[in-house]
Amino acid sequence: MLKKGITNLPLHYGKAPKWLFKRMVKLSKGITEIIIHEYGKDELLRRLSNPYWFQALSCVLGYDWHSSGTTTVTCGALKEAIDPQEYGFMIAGGKGNASRRTIQQIEETGELYNFSTKKIDELKYSSRMAAKVDNNVIQDGYKLYHHVFLFTEDGLWSVIQQGINTENNYARRYHWLSEKVDSFVCGPNNSIIGIKHQESVLDMAAKQSDSARKTCIDIINDNPIHLKTDWAMLKKHRNQRILDDWMKLEKKNNSIICQNLPRRINWSKIREIYDIQPRNYEELIAMKGIGPNIVRALALISDLIYGDKPSWQDPIKYSFTVGGKDGVPFPVDRKAMDESTEIIKTSIEHAKIGNRDKIHAIKRLREFISPNFKKYYT
């Protein structure tokens, strides 16, 4: 079962003050120690993959609830606080250049945990595919710049990553948890929350996109000459000289007919894919060099020429700013919020930290669940 969550946050630049980050590291160490002792390291991983719980933890540690730094600074504090050798719990990657060291850190810690080469390769594959799905397969306008891969010595893994949208100055956070992953490209979304619904998000990982995924594989495994012909047909659509004149959002019967078509296709890469003949959509996405343009071009050809429509719905299921208490647009997950509160509160009370730190942390937790906060968070 693959679980995934999304959170939208205003983009804030700069760094956390050193005095704040040091306290966040100290407090996160105390909280995580108790959780691992009481519930186990695998349960800590499950909690961090829960958007509600992660948000509550970030607020308790002292970071602004609606800032993009909620993700990057909290993950950074946890990474510094948790010794992988002592706790059997590893956080690899990070923000920017640190994310590029994820694979190396997985390899090093995998050897520390005596994982087999096969298991290490599986973890590296999971890290890459989680990033590819959120960056390329789900095209919501957010480009990933933060990626952490968390795993335990038992082999359970999770991903917390964040993307940036420079047009609306928001960041969007994605959570993953995998215990029994059957597929990275079919129905991976669950418990998704966000602050703003995006129009016309291409979601090739949606269950509704199943027929489109199969058609994309048929298209890519066919002679590239046929794909070039289909491409030419789209370019000549409505006899317009430039694509921007006609490739605008159109709706008919609540379905999307057209959306921005990439200007170019890498035909050398298409020929390379044709020679390999991927067996399914996941194999296609896993190939090196498969970016959002190829994904989008194949999806549009599948939709506009062959009639197999992908999902154009934003996978967000919960909103910070709309409704909630009346079940509109979706009911509040009160059980998840209550569990988050109780576990963190107990962990703070038992943590080996000063009384002042405990008082401040519990106060922040109360603010997190206050009516004024809930109107935003639900």
Residue, then its C-alpha position, 0 to 999 in steps of 0.5 A: m500500500l503506497k501512501k502519499g500526501i501533499t501540502n502547499l506552503p508559502l515560499h519563504y527565503g532565507k535560513a532559520p536562525k541558529w538559535l532556533f535550529k539548535r533548539m529544534v534539533k534538541l527538541s526533535k531528538g528528545i521527541t523521536e527518542i521517546i517515539i522510537h522507544e515507545y512505538g518503534k522506529d517503523e512507527l516513527l517513519r509512518r508518522l513522519s509520512n503522515p502530513y497531519w503528524f509532520q505538520a504538528l511536529s514542525c509546529v511543536l519544534g517551533y517553526d511557522w506552520h505555513s512556511s515552506g521552511t516547515t519542510t526543509v528545516t524540520c527535515g534538517a533538524l531531524k537529520e541532525a538529531i537522529d544517529p542512524q547507527e544508534y537508532g537504526f533510522m536514516i534520513a538521506g538527502g535534503k535541500g538543493n545540493a544535499s538532495r543529490r547525495t541521497i543515493q550515495q547516503i542510501e548506499e553507505t547506510g545500507e552497508l551499515y545495516n548489512f542490506s543486500t545489494k538487491k535491497i540497496d538497489e530497491l531503495k535507490y530505485s524507490s527514491r528515484m521513482a518517487a521524485k520522478v512521479d511527483n516531478n514528471v508523472i504528476q504535472d502540477g506546476y511544482k518543480l522539486y528542490h527538496h528530497v529526503f529519503l527515510f528508511t529503517e534498518d528493517g527496510l521500511w522507507s518513506v519520502i518527504q519532498q517539496g516542489i516550488n512554483t515560482e509563479n504563485n510563490y508557493a511550495r508543495r510538499y509530498h509525503w510517501l510511505s511504502e510497505k507493500v508497493d505494487s506500482f509507482v504509477c497507478g493510484p499512489n495518492n492517499s490523504i492528500i492535503g493542500i492549500k490551493h486547488q490547481e487547474s488542469v493538473l496532468d495526473m498520469a498516476a491516477k487510476q483514471s489514467d490507466s487506459a491512457r498509460k497503456t496507450c502511451i506504451d503502445i505509442i512509444n513501442d510503435n515505429p517512431i514514424h507513426l509518432k511523428t505523424d501523430w505529432a504533425m497532426l496536432k501541430k496542424h490542428r485548427n490550421q493555426r500557425i503557432l500552438d499558443d493560439w489554440m492550445k488553451l484550456e477548453k472544457k466540455n462536459n467537465s472534461i479537458i480537451c486541450q492543454n499546452l503541448p510541448r514545443r519539442i520532442n527529443w526524437s533521439k530519446i524516442r528512438e532509444i525507447y523504441d529500441i528498448q521496448p518498455r513492457n509497461y508505463e513504470e518501466l518507461i518512467a524509470m528510464k533515464g532522460i524521460g522528462p515531463n515533456i515526453v510524458r505530456a506529449l504522449a498523454l496528449i496524443s493518447d487523449l486528442i488522437y486516440g481518445d484515451k483520456p488521462s486525468w486532468q484533476d489535481p490530486i489534492k483531497y483536502s484544503f487548508t482554506v475551504g470548509g472542513k467542519d461541514g464536510v466540504p469539500f472533504p471531512v476533517d480527519r479528526k482521528a489523525m489529528d487527535e492521534s498526532t496530538e496525543i503521541i507528540k504530547t506524550s513524547i514531549e512529557h517524557a523527553k529528557i529536555g528542560n521543563r521550559d522547553k516542555i512548556h513551550a512545546i506543549k503550548r505550541l501543540r495547543e496552538f496547533i489544535s486551537p480553533n483559530f488554527k483549525k479553520y486554516y488546517t481544515 
